[in-house]
Amino acid sequence: MARTITPSWDPTATVSLRIDPARGELTLFDDGEEATSFRLQRDRPERLGWWRREGVRARVRATVGEVVCHCLREWEAEQEVLAMTRAAISSVQAGGGDWREAAARLRSQCSEARRGRRLSTLPFQKLWSHLAGEDRPAEARLSVTLAAERAGYRMPDGRADTVRLLRRLGLAELLDGPRGVRVRNRFVNYETGLALCRALDRDPVELGL
């Protein structure tokens, strides 16, 4: 049976995760809209594993670690994804040849999934929206300058580096050198995640770090 998980860290109550073991799906919703969707395929050896929806019909292969990352550090969701993956492995491991190789690849991904140090920027963006939102009284509103100072982001002259903070949060564009295009951060590493927790004055444990 499908179920929905609403992250406890989200003060805006606009993020949710829908897990459907019967269909082998994990869907991330933001503001009521589908943000990202994954499906576990097991029909052919070469397709065994998770696939991310791209556009209306296309799907792109995803690692188990990528799917776990989109669970936004929600333990129940992560465990459900791993359980679905292991069930898929068990259902095909009796097959030989290509099935055995595909199952071994997926099993390896499972063992590495929670060791990944990549974090989604979405939780930090939601916290920032809550703490710095225009609907808050001016005296209670978090300023970008104070947040940058808390994170330890400073320019050579000592002033708070607010641009760096907004880029880390995924709220300002940065230049992707190899591609030569401007993009917004969708993920940060673990160390940057801790810095953003300091910026937002949040205990990392609240976000599952």
Backbone as CSV, one residue per row, in Angstrom:
resi,resn,N_x,N_y,N_z,CA_x,CA_y,CA_z,C_x,C_y,C_z
1,MET,0.842,-1.191,0.000,0.000,0.000,0.000,0.884,1.251,0.000
2,ALA,0.542,2.210,-0.830,1.312,3.449,-0.897,1.101,4.260,0.378
3,ARG,2.127,4.979,0.795,1.997,5.856,1.953,2.805,7.121,1.735
4,THR,2.458,8.138,2.479,3.101,9.440,2.341,3.813,9.804,3.627
5,ILE,5.027,10.304,3.495,5.827,10.751,4.632,6.011,12.257,4.513
6,THR,5.672,12.974,5.571,5.886,14.420,5.618,7.070,14.689,6.540
7,PRO,8.167,15.221,6.027,9.359,15.439,6.856,9.088,16.349,8.056
8,SER,9.595,15.948,9.206,9.370,16.724,10.428,10.160,18.022,10.437
9,TRP,11.211,18.104,9.611,12.039,19.311,9.619,11.432,20.445,8.807
10,ASP,10.377,20.194,8.040,9.842,21.182,7.106,8.806,22.083,7.775
11,PRO,9.179,23.304,8.148,8.216,24.204,8.804,7.157,24.734,7.844
12,THR,7.402,24.604,6.540,6.437,25.088,5.556,5.371,24.049,5.230
13,ALA,5.602,22.801,5.633,4.658,21.701,5.375,4.299,21.597,3.898
14,THR,5.280,21.805,3.034,5.027,21.759,1.587,5.772,20.618,0.894
15,VAL,6.550,19.854,1.649,7.326,18.751,1.072,6.753,17.425,1.558
16,SER,6.666,16.458,0.655,6.222,15.125,1.056,6.851,14.074,0.159
17,LEU,6.950,12.872,0.671,7.486,11.728,-0.049,6.404,10.661,-0.135
18,ARG,6.131,10.188,-1.350,5.136,9.139,-1.532,5.854,7.861,-1.945
19,ILE,5.649,6.796,-1.183,6.300,5.517,-1.434,5.247,4.482,-1.777
20,ASP,5.444,3.806,-2.908,4.499,2.787,-3.361,5.273,1.496,-3.640
21,PRO,5.398,0.606,-2.639,6.155,-0.640,-2.825,5.580,-1.525,-3.920
22,ALA,4.262,-1.531,-4.071,3.638,-2.391,-5.082,4.076,-1.996,-6.485
23,ARG,4.220,-0.714,-6.732,4.651,-0.224,-8.041,6.148,0.025,-8.097
24,GLY,6.804,-0.073,-6.946,8.240,0.181,-6.913,8.557,1.630,-7.233
25,GLU,7.868,2.565,-6.571,8.040,3.976,-6.886,8.316,4.821,-5.643
26,LEU,9.130,5.839,-5.835,9.332,6.890,-4.839,9.122,8.215,-5.558
27,THR,8.248,9.062,-5.016,7.968,10.349,-5.632,8.111,11.446,-4.596
28,LEU,8.865,12.475,-4.959,9.058,13.640,-4.103,8.152,14.761,-4.597
29,PHE,7.330,15.297,-3.685,6.424,16.392,-4.022,6.872,17.664,-3.315
30,ASP,6.782,18.776,-4.027,7.105,20.082,-3.473,5.993,21.046,-3.859
31,ASP,5.363,21.652,-2.849,4.229,22.551,-3.087,3.119,21.874,-3.884
32,GLY,2.904,20.602,-3.615,1.825,19.870,-4.266,2.131,19.380,-5.661
33,GLU,3.307,19.732,-6.189,3.697,19.310,-7.528,4.768,18.228,-7.463
34,GLU,4.722,17.306,-8.419,5.740,16.265,-8.477,7.079,16.886,-8.856
35,ALA,8.066,16.761,-7.964,9.387,17.334,-8.211,10.325,16.310,-8.841
36,THR,10.318,15.104,-8.297,11.172,14.027,-8.800,10.486,12.696,-8.566
37,SER,10.601,11.788,-9.546,9.976,10.478,-9.418,10.939,9.389,-9.880
38,PHE,10.995,8.303,-9.111,11.839,7.161,-9.435,10.988,5.895,-9.493
39,ARG,11.372,4.976,-10.384,10.704,3.674,-10.448,11.748,2.571,-10.494
40,LEU,11.463,1.505,-9.770,12.344,0.343,-9.740,11.930,-0.634,-10.835
41,GLN,12.811,-0.866,-11.787,12.533,-1.766,-12.909,13.195,-3.123,-12.675
42,ARG,12.493,-4.170,-13.072,13.042,-5.520,-12.908,12.595,-6.455,-14.020
43,ASP,12.211,-5.881,-15.174,11.676,-6.703,-16.256,12.768,-7.369,-17.093
44,ARG,13.948,-6.708,-17.193,15.051,-7.268,-17.964,16.361,-7.029,-17.224
45,PRO,17.328,-7.918,-17.386,18.596,-7.758,-16.662,19.238,-6.399,-16.871
46,GLU,19.241,-5.920,-18.112,19.899,-4.649,-18.399,19.146,-3.440,-17.831
47,ARG,17.910,-3.661,-17.405,17.119,-2.570,-16.841,16.949,-2.679,-15.334
48,LEU,17.469,-3.722,-14.723,17.295,-3.919,-13.288,17.875,-2.739,-12.509
49,GLY,17.037,-2.131,-11.693,17.486,-1.006,-10.886,16.521,0.166,-10.958
50,TRP,16.947,1.294,-10.412,16.110,2.485,-10.324,16.294,3.386,-11.539
51,TRP,15.180,4.026,-11.947,15.186,4.947,-13.075,14.439,6.206,-12.680
52,ARG,14.998,7.368,-13.024,14.385,8.657,-12.713,13.597,9.163,-13.908
53,ARG,12.396,9.675,-13.637,11.568,10.211,-14.707,12.164,11.521,-15.234
54,GLU,12.283,11.621,-16.537,12.739,12.847,-17.208,11.682,13.231,-18.234
55,GLY,11.008,14.347,-18.003,9.940,14.736,-18.907,8.708,13.873,-18.705
56,VAL,7.911,13.753,-19.747,6.629,13.041,-19.639,6.809,11.530,-19.669
57,ARG,7.707,11.024,-20.533,7.800,9.586,-20.735,9.193,9.011,-20.470
58,ALA,10.230,9.764,-20.734,11.589,9.224,-20.665,12.034,8.979,-19.223
59,ARG,12.899,7.985,-19.069,13.506,7.706,-17.773,15.009,7.535,-17.938
60,VAL,15.742,7.989,-16.904,17.203,7.939,-16.901,17.647,7.075,-15.730
61,ARG,18.623,6.217,-15.962,19.091,5.327,-14.897,19.594,6.122,-13.697
62,ALA,19.262,5.646,-12.505,19.694,6.282,-11.268,20.285,5.227,-10.344
63,THR,21.255,5.613,-9.557,21.824,4.694,-8.577,20.915,4.634,-7.348
64,VAL,21.101,3.594,-6.542,20.344,3.498,-5.291,20.694,4.698,-4.406
65,GLY,21.969,5.124,-4.426,22.390,6.270,-3.631,21.663,7.541,-4.020
66,GLU,21.400,7.733,-5.306,20.664,8.916,-5.757,19.234,8.892,-5.225
67,VAL,18.616,7.724,-5.262,17.241,7.607,-4.764,17.211,7.876,-3.260
68,VAL,18.157,7.302,-2.534,18.233,7.515,-1.089,18.453,8.990,-0.777
69,CYS,19.275,9.662,-1.572,19.511,11.099,-1.383,18.204,11.876,-1.479
70,HIS,17.324,11.470,-2.385,16.045,12.161,-2.552,15.047,11.808,-1.460
71,CYS,15.428,10.914,-0.555,14.586,10.652,0.615,14.750,11.753,1.659
72,LEU,15.695,12.673,1.410,15.882,13.862,2.253,16.197,13.522,3.696
73,ARG,16.989,12.445,3.875,17.446,11.995,5.200,16.311,11.513,6.097
74,GLU,15.185,11.153,5.486,14.084,10.559,6.250,14.342,9.060,6.349
75,TRP,14.598,8.594,7.567,15.033,7.220,7.792,14.034,6.201,7.259
76,GLU,12.745,6.397,7.522,11.732,5.434,7.080,11.716,5.313,5.561
77,ALA,11.826,6.436,4.890,11.820,6.415,3.427,13.064,5.707,2.896
78,GLU,14.209,5.983,3.490,15.446,5.333,3.063,15.352,3.824,3.229
79,GLN,14.833,3.398,4.380,14.720,1.963,4.642,13.750,1.293,3.676
80,GLU,12.690,1.996,3.307,11.720,1.438,2.362,12.347,1.279,0.983
81,VAL,13.127,2.278,0.565,13.819,2.191,-0.731,14.784,1.016,-0.738
82,LEU,15.545,0.860,0.328,16.498,-0.250,0.403,15.774,-1.592,0.444
83,ALA,14.647,-1.655,1.154,13.887,-2.906,1.231,13.339,-3.284,-0.142
84,MET,12.817,-2.309,-0.883,12.311,-2.585,-2.227,13.430,-3.068,-3.139
85,THR,14.593,-2.443,-2.998,15.733,-2.818,-3.844,16.194,-4.230,-3.535
86,ARG,16.297,-4.556,-2.267,16.749,-5.897,-1.876,15.736,-6.955,-2.298
87,ALA,14.444,-6.613,-2.236,13.409,-7.551,-2.690,13.563,-7.822,-4.178
88,ALA,13.900,-6.777,-4.935,14.105,-6.950,-6.383,15.303,-7.842,-6.646
89,ILE,16.350,-7.667,-5.864,17.546,-8.509,-6.007,17.206,-9.965,-5.722
90,SER,16.459,-10.182,-4.622,16.102,-11.558,-4.245,15.247,-12.233,-5.303
91,SER,14.394,-11.442,-5.964,13.474,-12.029,-6.934,14.174,-12.478,-8.215
92,VAL,15.393,-11.982,-8.467,16.075,-12.334,-9.725,17.375,-13.092,-9.514
93,GLN,17.822,-13.224,-8.266,19.147,-13.787,-8.038,19.247,-15.275,-8.406
94,ALA,18.101,-15.944,-8.531,18.143,-17.349,-8.942,18.460,-17.487,-10.424
95,GLY,18.264,-16.425,-11.170,18.573,-16.456,-12.601,20.083,-16.481,-12.804
96,GLY,20.505,-16.933,-13.929,21.934,-17.009,-14.195,22.395,-15.913,-15.122
97,GLY,23.669,-15.959,-15.457,24.221,-15.073,-16.472,23.996,-13.607,-16.211
98,ASP,23.287,-12.959,-17.110,23.072,-11.517,-17.035,22.327,-11.105,-15.771
99,TRP,21.395,-11.944,-15.315,20.656,-11.618,-14.093,21.585,-11.575,-12.890
100,ARG,22.492,-12.538,-12.814,23.418,-12.591,-11.687,24.306,-11.341,-11.659
101,GLU,24.772,-10.941,-12.829,25.623,-9.753,-12.920,24.854,-8.486,-12.541
102,ALA,23.621,-8.380,-13.024,22.801,-7.209,-12.713,22.472,-7.144,-11.226
103,ALA,22.180,-8.306,-10.624,21.869,-8.355,-9.196,23.084,-7.958,-8.365
104,ALA,24.269,-8.390,-8.775,25.495,-8.049,-8.054,25.743,-6.540,-8.101
105,ARG,25.492,-5.931,-9.257,25.667,-4.485,-9.397,24.727,-3.731,-8.455
106,LEU,23.470,-4.172,-8.418,22.488,-3.499,-7.580,22.781,-3.729,-6.095
107,ARG,23.251,-4.917,-5.757,23.602,-5.219,-4.365,24.742,-4.326,-3.888
108,SER,25.707,-4.097,-4.755,26.821,-3.215,-4.421,26.340,-1.793,-4.180
109,GLN,25.392,-1.328,-5.000,24.843,0.005,-4.815,24.120,0.128,-3.475
110,CYS,23.426,-0.927,-3.076,22.710,-0.929,-1.792,23.677,-0.735,-0.622
111,SER,24.799,-1.442,-0.684,25.759,-1.386,0.415,26.414,-0.010,0.537
112,GLU,26.440,0.734,-0.564,27.082,2.046,-0.566,26.086,3.195,-0.406
113,ALA,24.801,2.909,-0.506,23.788,3.966,-0.622,23.830,4.987,0.506
114,ARG,23.865,4.549,1.755,23.801,5.492,2.871,25.164,6.065,3.231
115,ARG,26.215,5.639,2.542,27.535,6.213,2.795,27.779,7.465,1.965
116,GLY,26.861,7.733,1.049,27.004,8.913,0.202,26.991,10.185,1.025
117,ARG,27.783,11.156,0.629,27.904,12.401,1.379,27.238,13.572,0.643
118,ARG,26.355,13.240,-0.313,25.662,14.279,-1.053,24.304,14.522,-0.418
119,LEU,23.959,15.792,-0.235,22.698,16.176,0.393,21.897,17.066,-0.545
120,SER,20.590,16.904,-0.528,19.715,17.774,-1.303,19.680,19.156,-0.675
121,THR,19.607,20.201,-1.506,19.486,21.561,-0.979,18.045,21.899,-0.584
122,LEU,17.088,21.060,-0.962,15.680,21.383,-0.712,15.366,21.637,0.760
123,PRO,15.826,20.792,1.712,15.531,21.087,3.122,16.063,22.443,3.568
124,PHE,17.262,22.801,3.121,17.837,24.086,3.512,17.059,25.249,2.887
125,GLN,16.594,25.058,1.665,15.799,26.099,1.012,14.482,26.325,1.747
126,LYS,13.863,25.238,2.203,12.591,25.371,2.916,12.790,26.078,4.258
127,LEU,13.869,25.743,4.954,14.161,26.393,6.223,14.457,27.869,6.008
128,TRP,15.211,28.172,4.942,15.505,29.573,4.638,14.214,30.341,4.325
129,SER,13.339,29.746,3.546,12.067,30.379,3.201,11.269,30.706,4.458
130,HIS,11.321,29.823,5.439,10.585,30.023,6.691,11.240,31.098,7.550
131,LEU,12.554,31.045,7.668,13.263,31.941,8.594,13.463,33.351,8.038
132,ALA,13.559,33.468,6.715,13.841,34.772,6.110,12.652,35.318,5.331
133,GLY,11.510,34.672,5.447,10.337,35.058,4.671,9.796,36.433,5.022
134,GLU,9.234,37.094,4.037,8.682,38.435,4.227,7.482,38.438,5.170
135,ASP,6.884,37.267,5.416,5.723,37.208,6.288,6.102,37.240,7.766
136,ARG,7.394,37.108,8.050,7.849,37.168,9.438,8.062,38.621,9.854
137,PRO,7.881,38.921,11.140,8.175,40.276,11.611,9.629,40.629,11.315
138,ALA,9.893,41.865,10.991,11.239,42.284,10.602,12.276,41.918,11.659
139,GLU,11.924,42.070,12.935,12.893,41.798,14.009,13.179,40.309,14.174
140,ALA,12.306,39.449,13.637,12.497,38.001,13.755,13.007,37.378,12.468
141,ARG,13.163,38.195,11.415,13.538,37.693,10.098,15.050,37.494,10.014
142,LEU,15.467,36.325,9.556,16.897,36.042,9.400,17.436,36.792,8.193
143,SER,18.506,37.542,8.381,19.107,38.285,7.270,20.160,37.425,6.589
144,VAL,20.359,37.681,5.309,21.346,36.919,4.553,22.746,37.208,5.068
145,THR,22.964,38.410,5.575,24.283,38.761,6.120,24.591,37.947,7.369
146,LEU,23.643,37.888,8.291,23.849,37.119,9.522,24.036,35.645,9.204
147,ALA,23.232,35.113,8.280,23.352,33.694,7.924,24.725,33.395,7.329
148,ALA,25.227,34.278,6.463,26.548,34.070,5.865,27.637,34.117,6.923
149,GLU,27.502,35.024,7.885,28.493,35.119,8.976,28.487,33.846,9.813
150,ARG,27.301,33.333,10.112,27.221,32.093,10.890,27.892,30.931,10.173
151,ALA,27.744,30.890,8.836,28.328,29.802,8.046,29.838,29.936,7.911
152,GLY,30.360,31.134,8.228,31.794,31.372,8.071,32.175,31.781,6.665
153,TYR,31.197,32.259,5.901,31.453,32.682,4.526,31.805,34.176,4.530
154,ARG,33.079,34.480,4.255,33.539,35.871,4.237,34.383,36.136,3.003
155,MET,34.325,37.374,2.548,35.143,37.814,1.427,36.519,38.226,1.951
156,PRO,37.492,38.420,1.069,38.844,38.797,1.511,38.883,40.036,2.400
157,ASP,37.945,40.972,2.209,37.957,42.185,3.029,37.229,42.009,4.358
158,GLY,36.761,40.774,4.632,36.133,40.479,5.911,34.626,40.584,5.930
159,ARG,34.045,41.155,4.878,32.588,41.255,4.845,31.955,39.884,4.595
160,ALA,30.705,39.751,5.036,29.991,38.482,4.837,29.804,38.221,3.352
161,ASP,30.100,36.996,2.923,29.957,36.624,1.516,28.551,36.075,1.307
162,THR,27.603,36.974,1.091,26.200,36.575,0.957,25.934,35.848,-0.362
163,VAL,26.686,36.191,-1.392,26.502,35.525,-2.688,26.867,34.048,-2.567
164,ARG,27.948,33.769,-1.869,28.364,32.374,-1.677,27.285,31.593,-0.943
165,LEU,26.711,32.205,0.074,25.651,31.530,0.820,24.470,31.204,-0.085
166,LEU,24.012,32.182,-0.852,22.847,31.958,-1.705,23.135,30.917,-2.785
167,ARG,24.375,30.883,-3.268,24.732,29.853,-4.246,24.730,28.474,-3.619
168,ARG,25.241,28.356,-2.400,25.239,27.059,-1.723,23.820,26.593,-1.461
169,LEU,22.945,27.519,-1.146,21.547,27.172,-0.891,20.797,26.803,-2.169
170,GLY,21.394,27.117,-3.316,20.706,26.867,-4.580,19.714,27.952,-4.912
171,LEU,19.885,29.131,-4.317,18.970,30.246,-4.548,19.557,31.294,-5.492
172,ALA,20.814,31.131,-5.863,21.469,32.006,-6.838,22.267,31.136,-7.789
173,GLU,22.391,31.577,-9.015,23.073,30.780,-10.035,24.589,30.832,-9.861
174,LEU,25.231,29.774,-10.313,26.684,29.724,-10.369,27.077,29.163,-11.722
175,LEU,28.318,29.397,-12.118,28.786,28.951,-13.431,29.312,27.536,-13.338
176,ASP,28.739,26.642,-14.133,29.215,25.268,-14.238,30.325,25.262,-15.278
177,GLY,31.567,25.271,-14.804,32.719,25.385,-15.687,32.754,24.428,-16.861
178,PRO,32.680,23.103,-16.621,32.781,22.140,-17.725,31.727,22.348,-18.807
179,ARG,30.513,22.750,-18.397,29.436,22.922,-19.372,29.292,24.364,-19.851
180,GLY,29.902,25.296,-19.115,29.831,26.690,-19.503,28.450,27.284,-19.404
181,VAL,27.616,26.756,-18.515,26.264,27.280,-18.341,26.048,27.651,-16.879
182,ARG,25.045,28.468,-16.638,24.731,28.875,-15.273,23.646,27.956,-14.721
183,VAL,23.882,27.438,-13.538,22.969,26.479,-12.920,22.747,26.866,-11.460
184,ARG,21.804,26.193,-10.842,21.570,26.360,-9.407,21.882,25.050,-8.694
185,ASN,22.506,25.148,-7.547,22.840,23.969,-6.760,21.582,23.182,-6.404
186,ARG,21.622,21.890,-6.687,20.555,21.005,-6.221,21.049,20.101,-5.103
187,PHE,22.380,19.993,-4.991,22.983,19.143,-3.972,24.227,19.834,-3.420
188,VAL,24.575,19.497,-2.183,25.813,19.958,-1.567,26.456,18.770,-0.876
189,ASN,27.753,18.889,-0.562,28.398,17.811,0.172,28.091,17.935,1.666
190,TYR,28.516,16.945,2.418,28.164,16.872,3.839,28.708,18.073,4.614
191,GLU,29.957,18.461,4.329,30.582,19.567,5.041,29.817,20.872,4.796
192,THR,29.404,21.094,3.539,28.623,22.292,3.233,27.269,22.228,3.928
193,GLY,26.701,21.028,4.026,25.446,20.864,4.744,25.557,21.301,6.192
194,LEU,26.676,20.969,6.838,26.896,21.398,8.223,27.018,22.913,8.311
195,ALA,27.699,23.523,7.323,27.829,24.980,7.309,26.461,25.640,7.150
196,LEU,25.604,25.061,6.328,24.267,25.621,6.137,23.412,25.454,7.389
197,CYS,23.634,24.384,8.119,22.938,24.218,9.403,23.341,25.343,10.361
198,ARG,24.630,25.676,10.375,25.078,26.789,11.224,24.441,28.096,10.760
199,ALA,24.386,28.291,9.446,23.799,29.513,8.900,22.350,29.672,9.336
200,LEU,21.632,28.573,9.399,20.211,28.596,9.726,19.946,28.343,11.208
201,ASP,21.042,28.183,11.963,20.943,27.943,13.413,20.094,26.721,13.716
202,ARG,20.424,25.630,13.024,19.709,24.373,13.214,20.678,23.274,13.603
203,ASP,20.259,22.421,14.516,21.053,21.258,14.891,21.050,20.298,13.702
204,PRO,22.232,19.841,13.238,22.273,18.909,12.115,21.419,17.666,12.327
205,VAL,21.245,17.265,13.579,20.441,16.074,13.881,18.999,16.263,13.405
206,GLU,18.501,17.503,13.441,17.135,17.767,12.995,16.936,17.387,11.538
207,LEU,18.010,17.486,10.757,17.926,17.170,9.330,18.517,15.809,9.017
208,GLY,18.777,15.021,10.039,19.282,13.667,9.830,20.744,13.606,9.460
209,LEU,21.506,14.665,9.696,22.924,14.653,9.358,23.751,14.014,10.468
